[in-house]
Amino acid sequence: MDEKLIKQLINTAIKQLDFSYAPYSGFKVGAALLSKNGDIYTGCNIENAAYTPSNCAERTAFFKAVSEGNKDFDAIAIVGGKDGILTSYAAPCGVCRQVMMEFCDPKTFQIILATEAEKYDVFTLEELLPLGFGSNNLA
């Protein structure tokens, strides 16, 4: 993937930290999801006092895209940190990885983890979810 596009996704994810609703954990997360047609869908984490109804930034972006008819994706940039301060990578939780598995090719879908536009690493979904369970398992 082009480095300019990676940096654009990271910067878009960082901007989403402003919208994060994290009054309980204080851990803000932003995401920018790139569809195959070039559209970018954003997401932030949204906490709830009952915890279980909370939603991660990654799933917010995926559900927004799917609700608008898009189900084909190339990459996602994810950033996060306590009080929105990016000190280490915020890798997707297991539930988010499973949602990615539903819509993405684990061999090619790229997950960009960053603390700034100049400091990032790129992983495939397969690297972060080896032996993932998908629709092929139900065939």
PEGI-V943432 format. One record per pair of residues at least 24 apart in sequence whose ideal C-beta (glycine too) atoms are under 6 Angstrom apart, sorted by the first residue. I is the first residue (numbers start at 1). GAP is how many residues later the second one is. Records with the same first field share a line. If there is no record, write none. Layout:
I=GAP  GAP
//
This chain:
6=106
7=110
9=68
10=67  104  107
11=106
13=64  66
14=65
16=26  28
17=67
19=25
20=24  25
21=25  26
22=25
26=56  57
27=55
28=56
29=28  51  61
30=27  49
31=26  27  30  45  47
32=45
33=28  32  43
34=40  41
35=35  38
36=36  38
41=24
56=40
58=34  38
59=37  40
62=37
71=32
73=30  31
75=35
76=35
77=35
78=35
79=35
86=29
89=24
97=31  32
100=25
101=31  33
106=26
//
